[in-house]
Amino acid sequence: MSSHREAPEIAKDPVADSTDVYAFVSPDKPDTVTLIANYVPLQAPAGGPNFYEFGDDVLYEINIDNTGDGRPDVTYQFRFTTEVRNLNTFLYNTGPIRTLDSPNWNRRQFYSITRKDARGRTRQLAKRVPCPPCNIGPLSTPNYGRLADTAVHDLGGGRRVFAGQRAEGFYVDLGAVFDLLDPRPFADAHEHFGLKKFPQAGPGVNATKNFNVHTIALQLPISDLTRDGYQGRDAADPRAVIGVWTAASRQRVRMLDAELNNTWATGPYRQVSRLANPLFNEVIVPMGQKDFWNTQGPDGDSRFAKFVAKPEVAQLLPDLFPGVFPNLDVLNKSGTPRADLLAILLTGIPAGLIPGFQNSTGQTQADELRLNTAIPPTADPSVYGLLGGDLAGFPNGRRVFDDVVAIELRALAGATYALVDKNFTPDPAAAQVDDGVTPDSLDIPYLNRFPYLGVPNSGFHTPSA
């Protein structure tokens, strides 16, 4: 969770594993959209001497669908190259790294960015752009925040890019959620299977606290992404809505020269990971299809719609919390498809359900993070997004601080079903179910500027409990 270890095969390949995707109208530059794709989950900051990095043999892509067919109309491709200055030392750095070209930094990464359109035409936007180092500690990476700022690269025309380590901004009580769905704030209401000793209700524990990720971030003019370059402020205009997802691919053939300890990759690329809406593959797609889902494009997601229409978590809640979700239990037993979840996750929310809002991309069912670019940033945002009355928040795109775990748990519990059936009354608990973790649990705050995710945790410093 969000998608840090969501499928058996990609869990073995962390450099290609997308953990989170964010898409939002930039609060400090509202004529732009910020797109963020995170990879390499659950990084322990002190992970030396071979610190974390992107894969040189992985093709990273951020895809934008602006026509509603589940296929990319605009794709940004990232390819990385690692260079080692001194092969005869085990050290990542031999002294303080104060600049991106410091001779003390022994293992550096660079990347290129290519933009591809729906016809397959490509244009290279930049090459040999330097990544910052990992945040090793105050001796190796003094003034890290300032150093990382120099890795924000101007692409011209209001476009900016960053690729490198950041603090993990996603917060979740993994231990409770995957202990048979036992959120700590609701522990006293949980059916504990006859156990004499079981957890008592209490605050959530952020399992991703103090970890880092590797981030690819783009800030682009809205007109670069929308159909016909639309940059208006009419939220009802379908051209304002884009669908976003990320993908990682590897070449089909990999060869190893055991004597020289070298590897080569060749052949066409095959997708091994993708991500849009948080938790989609994690908690909706069944175990037997998770790896297959990762290899497919969003345009084929109608084959997974049945798992959205009758999600397993929603079926489990009334049994795990006896008497807490009686209305949800009746809805489950009726066999009625969850039209609310089908809209939120697979088509976008049509006009007429929420006043002044829509982010529909049409009838094609596709797991995409849908963003209505005509809706401006909120001056006083709610971490609960649309459920908190904030039209600029998830599931209208996703901002770095949105509490997607609470939002999706509440939606699964029936909080959003009244949007499509006015006769349905959500259980009171549906608006309260939560894992008990908020952005306040983070040691490192978000930034109020690009790339928005915080400075990565240092390998030297002892984090707070």
C-alpha positions in Angstrom: 0.0 0.0 0.0 -0.4 2.3 -1.8 1.3 0.0 -4.3 4.6 -0.7 -2.6 4.4 -4.5 -2.8 1.2 -5.0 -4.7 2.0 -8.1 -6.8 4.2 -11.2 -6.4 6.6 -10.6 -9.3 7.1 -6.9 -9.1 7.8 -7.2 -5.3 11.0 -8.9 -6.4 11.9 -6.0 -8.7 11.8 -2.8 -6.6 13.6 -0.5 -9.1 10.7 -1.1 -11.6 8.0 -1.0 -8.9 5.9 2.2 -8.9 4.7 3.0 -5.4 2.5 6.1 -5.9 1.3 8.4 -8.6 0.3 12.0 -8.1 -1.4 14.4 -10.5 -2.6 17.9 -9.4 -2.9 21.5 -10.6 0.2 23.1 -9.1 -0.8 25.3 -6.1 2.0 27.8 -6.7 1.7 27.8 -10.5 -2.0 27.1 -11.3 -1.4 27.2 -15.1 0.6 24.0 -14.7 0.0 20.4 -13.7 2.5 18.5 -11.5 2.9 14.8 -12.3 4.8 12.6 -9.8 5.7 8.9 -10.1 7.5 7.2 -7.2 9.6 4.0 -7.5 11.9 1.8 -5.3 9.7 1.4 -2.3 10.5 1.2 1.4 14.1 2.6 1.3 15.9 2.4 4.6 17.9 5.7 4.6 21.1 4.1 5.9 21.2 1.6 3.0 24.9 1.9 2.1 27.4 1.4 0.7 25.2 0.6 -2.4 22.7 3.3 -2.0 19.4 3.3 -3.9 19.0 4.4 -7.5 16.9 4.1 -10.6 17.4 1.1 -12.9 19.6 1.7 -16.0 17.8 -1.2 -17.7 14.2 0.1 -16.9 12.1 2.3 -19.2 10.1 4.6 -17.0 7.0 6.3 -18.5 4.3 8.7 -17.3 1.3 8.4 -19.6 -1.6 10.9 -20.2 -4.9 10.0 -21.9 -6.9 13.0 -23.0 -9.3 11.3 -25.4 -10.9 8.8 -23.0 -9.9 5.6 -24.8 -7.6 4.3 -22.1 -4.5 4.7 -24.4 -1.7 7.2 -24.0 -2.0 10.4 -26.1 1.1 11.9 -24.5 3.9 9.9 -22.9 7.1 11.1 -21.1 9.8 8.5 -21.1 12.8 8.5 -18.8 16.0 6.5 -19.3 18.8 6.4 -16.7 22.6 5.9 -17.0 24.9 5.3 -14.1 28.6 6.3 -14.2 31.3 5.2 -11.8 34.4 7.3 -11.5 36.6 4.9 -9.5 36.1 1.2 -9.8 38.7 0.5 -7.2 36.9 1.8 -4.2 33.8 0.5 -2.4 32.7 4.0 -1.5 29.7 5.8 -2.9 31.5 9.0 -2.1 35.1 9.8 -1.0 34.3 13.1 0.6 31.6 15.7 1.0 29.2 16.1 -2.0 28.5 19.8 -2.3 27.7 20.0 -6.0 26.2 17.7 -8.6 29.5 17.5 -10.3 31.6 17.0 -7.2 34.7 14.8 -7.8 34.0 13.2 -4.4 30.8 11.6 -5.7 31.8 8.3 -7.2 28.6 6.8 -8.5 26.3 9.3 -10.3 23.2 8.9 -12.4 22.0 10.9 -15.4 18.8 10.7 -17.4 17.2 11.7 -20.6 13.5 12.7 -21.2 11.6 12.0 -24.4 8.0 13.1 -25.2 6.0 10.8 -27.4 2.6 11.6 -28.9 -0.3 9.3 -29.9 1.2 8.8 -33.3 4.5 7.5 -31.9 6.4 10.7 -32.8 9.1 11.5 -30.3 11.0 14.6 -29.2 13.9 14.6 -26.8 13.4 17.3 -24.2 16.7 16.9 -22.4 19.6 14.5 -22.0 22.3 13.9 -19.5 20.3 15.6 -16.7 22.0 14.8 -13.3 20.1 13.2 -10.4 21.1 14.3 -6.9 22.8 11.8 -4.6 21.0 10.0 -1.9 20.9 11.8 1.5 23.7 9.9 3.2 24.4 12.2 6.2 25.8 15.6 7.3 29.4 14.7 6.4 28.7 13.2 3.0 25.8 15.4 1.9 25.9 18.7 3.8 23.2 21.2 3.0 21.2 18.4 1.3 18.1 20.5 0.6 20.1 23.1 -1.2 22.0 20.5 -3.2 18.8 18.7 -4.2 17.3 22.1 -5.3 20.0 22.3 -8.0 18.7 19.0 -9.4 15.4 20.7 -10.5 16.0 21.2 -14.2 14.3 23.9 -16.3 13.0 22.4 -19.6 11.9 25.8 -20.9 8.4 27.2 -21.4 7.5 26.8 -17.8 8.4 23.1 -17.8 10.5 21.6 -15.0 11.7 18.1 -14.0 13.3 16.4 -11.1 14.4 12.8 -10.6 16.0 11.6 -7.4 15.5 10.5 -3.8 12.7 12.1 -1.8 11.0 11.4 1.6 8.2 8.9 1.4 5.0 11.1 1.5 2.5 8.2 1.6 1.3 7.4 5.1 -0.5 4.2 6.1 -0.8 1.7 9.0 0.4 -1.3 7.0 0.6 -3.5 10.1 -3.0 -3.0 11.1 -4.5 -3.0 7.6 -2.9 -6.3 6.6 -3.5 -7.9 10.0 -6.9 -9.1 8.7 -8.1 -5.5 8.2 -7.8 -4.3 11.8 -7.5 -0.5 11.8 -6.4 0.4 15.3 -9.1 3.1 15.8 -11.7 0.5 15.1 -10.0 -2.4 16.9 -12.6 -2.7 19.7 -15.3 -3.3 17.1 -13.3 -6.0 15.2 -14.2 -9.7 15.3 -11.1 -11.1 16.7 -11.9 -14.8 16.0 -12.2 -15.8 19.6 -8.8 -14.7 20.7 -8.5 -14.0 24.4 -6.0 -11.3 23.8 -6.3 -8.9 21.0 -5.3 -5.3 20.1 -7.2 -2.5 21.8 -8.4 0.6 20.0 -5.7 3.3 19.7 -4.0 5.7 17.2 -2.6 4.4 14.0 1.1 3.7 13.4 2.6 5.0 10.2 4.5 2.1 8.8 6.2 4.1 6.0 7.5 6.8 8.3 11.2 7.5 8.0 11.5 5.7 4.6 12.5 7.2 1.3 11.5 6.6 -2.4 12.9 7.6 -5.8 10.8 10.2 -7.5 10.3 11.3 -11.1 8.4 14.6 -11.1 7.3 16.9 -14.0 5.7 20.3 -13.9 4.1 21.1 -17.2 1.8 23.7 -18.7 -1.8 22.4 -18.7 -2.0 22.9 -22.5 0.8 20.3 -22.9 -1.5 17.6 -21.6 -5.1 18.4 -22.5 -7.0 17.6 -25.7 -6.5 20.4 -28.2 -4.3 22.2 -25.7 -7.4 23.3 -23.7 -6.5 25.5 -20.7 -9.9 27.0 -19.9 -11.6 27.2 -16.5 -14.9 25.5 -17.5 -15.0 22.4 -15.3 -17.8 21.0 -17.3 -15.7 21.0 -20.5 -14.6 17.4 -21.2 -11.4 18.7 -22.7 -10.3 19.8 -19.2 -10.0 16.1 -18.0 -6.9 14.0 -18.3 -6.2 10.5 -17.2 -2.7 9.7 -15.8 -0.8 6.5 -15.1 2.8 5.4 -14.9 4.5 2.3 -16.3 7.8 0.6 -16.1 9.1 -1.8 -18.8 12.1 -4.1 -19.2 13.6 -5.5 -22.4 12.5 -9.1 -23.0 16.0 -10.7 -23.1 18.7 -10.3 -20.4 22.1 -11.9 -20.8 24.7 -12.4 -18.1 28.5 -12.7 -18.7 29.4 -14.5 -15.4 33.2 -14.2 -16.0 33.1 -10.4 -16.4 30.0 -9.9 -14.2 28.3 -7.9 -16.9 24.7 -7.9 -18.1 23.1 -6.9 -21.3 19.5 -6.4 -22.2 18.0 -6.6 -25.7 14.8 -6.9 -27.6 11.5 -5.1 -27.3 10.3 -3.7 -24.1 7.6 -5.5 -22.0 5.7 -3.7 -19.3 6.2 -5.1 -15.8 4.5 -2.5 -13.6 1.9 0.2 -13.8 -0.1 2.3 -11.4 -2.8 5.0 -11.4 -5.4 4.9 -8.6 -3.8 4.0 -5.3 -4.7 0.5 -4.0 -6.3 -0.7 -7.2 -4.0 -3.7 -7.8 -3.2 -3.9 -4.1 -6.7 -4.6 -2.7 -9.1 -5.0 -5.7 -7.3 -7.3 -8.2 -7.2 -10.9 -6.9 -3.8 -12.6 -6.3 -4.1 -14.8 -9.4 -4.3 -11.9 -11.7 -2.0 -9.3 -10.1 1.0 -10.0 -12.2 -1.1 -10.1 -15.4 -2.7 -6.8 -14.6 0.8 -5.2 -14.3 1.6 -6.2 -17.9 -1.6 -4.7 -19.4 -2.7 -1.3 -20.5 -5.7 0.6 -19.0 -7.7 0.2 -22.2 -8.3 -3.5 -21.3 -9.4 -2.9 -17.7 -13.1 -3.8 -18.4 -12.0 -7.4 -17.7 -11.3 -6.4 -14.1 -14.5 -4.3 -13.6 -16.2 -7.2 -11.9 -13.8 -6.9 -9.0 -14.6 -3.2 -8.7 -18.3 -3.8 -8.9 -18.1 -6.3 -6.0 -14.9 -5.5 -4.1 -13.7 -8.1 -1.6 -13.0 -5.5 1.1 -16.6 -4.3 1.1 -17.8 -7.9 1.4 -15.5 -8.5 4.4 -16.3 -5.4 6.4 -19.7 -6.5 7.8 -18.2 -9.8 8.9 -15.1 -8.3 10.5 -17.0 -5.6 12.3 -20.3 -7.2 13.4 -23.2 -4.8 13.6 -21.1 -1.8 12.5 -22.1 -1.9 8.8 -25.7 -3.2 8.5 -26.6 -1.1 5.5 -23.5 -2.1 3.7 -24.3 -5.8 4.5 -27.7 -5.4 2.9 -26.2 -3.8 -0.2 -23.6 -6.6 -0.5 -26.3 -9.3 -0.2 -28.4 -7.6 -2.9 -25.7 -8.3 -5.4 -26.1 -4.7 -6.8 -23.0 -3.6 -8.6 -21.1 -0.8 -7.0 -21.8 1.9 -9.6 -20.1 4.5 -7.4 -16.8 2.6 -7.4 -17.0 1.8 -11.1 -17.3 5.6 -11.7 -14.6 6.7 -9.3 -12.0 4.2 -10.4 -12.8 3.2 -14.0 -14.6 6.0 -15.8 -14.5 9.1 -13.7 -17.4 10.8 -12.0 -20.0 12.2 -14.4 -21.6 15.6 -14.1 -24.7 15.9 -12.0 -23.6 13.8 -9.0 -21.5 16.4 -7.2 -22.4 20.1 -7.8 -19.8 21.9 -9.9 -17.7 18.8 -10.5 -17.0 16.1 -13.0 -13.9 14.2 -14.1 -15.4 11.7 -16.5 -13.4 10.4 -19.4 -16.3 8.6 -21.0 -17.4 5.0 -21.2 -14.1 3.2 -21.6 -13.4 1.5 -18.3 -9.7 2.2 -17.4 -7.8 2.5 -14.2 -6.5 6.1 -14.6 -5.9 8.9 -12.1 -8.4 11.4 -13.5 -7.8 15.1 -13.1 -10.0 18.0 -14.0 -7.5 20.7 -14.8 -10.1 23.4 -14.9 -10.6 23.1 -11.1 -8.1 25.4 -9.4 -6.2 24.5 -6.2 -8.1 24.9 -3.0 -6.9 27.7 -0.6 -7.8 25.5 2.5 -7.5 21.9 1.3 -8.9 18.9 3.0 -6.9 15.7 3.2 -10.2 13.9 2.5 -10.5 15.4 -0.9 -13.9 15.1 -2.4 -15.2 13.4 0.7 -14.1 16.5 2.6 -15.9 18.8 0.2 -12.6 19.7 -1.6 -13.1 19.5 -5.3 -9.3 19.7 -6.0 -8.5 16.6 -4.0 -8.6 12.8 -4.6 -10.2 11.2 -6.6 -9.9 14.4 -8.6 -6.2 13.6 -9.3 -4.2 13.1 -6.2 -2.1 15.6 -4.1 0.8 14.4 -2.1 -1.0 14.9 1.2 -4.4 13.4 0.3 -5.4 10.7 2.8 -6.2 8.1 0.1 -6.4 5.2 2.5 -9.2 6.8 4.5 -10.9 8.0 1.4 -10.9 4.6 -0.3 -11.8 2.7 2.9 -14.8 5.0 3.4 -15.8 4.6 -0.3 -15.6 0.8 0.0 -17.6 1.0 3.2 -20.5 2.7 1.3 -19.9 6.4 2.0 -20.1 7.2 -1.7 -22.9 4.8 -2.8 -25.6 7.4 -2.0 -24.3 9.5 -5.0 -25.8 6.9 -7.4 -28.7 5.7 -5.2 -30.4 8.4 -3.2 -32.4 5.7 -1.3 -29.3 4.3 0.2 -28.2 5.5 3.7 -24.5 5.0 4.4 -23.8 3.5 7.8 -22.5 6.2 10.2 -19.2 4.3 10.5 -18.6 4.6 6.8 -17.8 8.3 7.2 -15.4 7.5 10.1 -13.5 4.4 9.1 -9.8 5.2 9.0 -6.4 3.7 9.7 -5.7 6.5 12.1 -2.7 7.9 10.3 -2.4 11.5 9.0 0.3 13.7 7.4 1.1 14.8 11.0 2.8 11.4 11.4 5.5 12.4 9.0 8.9 13.5 10.4 9.7 15.5 7.2 7.1 18.0 5.9 6.0 18.3 2.3 7.4 21.3 0.3 5.1 24.1 -0.8 6.9 24.1 -4.2 8.1 21.7 -6.8 8.8 18.8 -6.4 6.5 19.0 -3.3 7.7 15.8 -1.6 10.1 16.5 1.3 13.8 16.2 1.5 14.7 12.5 2.0 15.5 11.1 5.4 19.2 11.1 6.2 21.0 7.8 6.6 23.0 9.2 9.6 20.3 10.8 11.7 18.3 8.7 14.1 14.6 9.3 13.3 12.1 10.0 16.0 9.9 7.2 17.2 
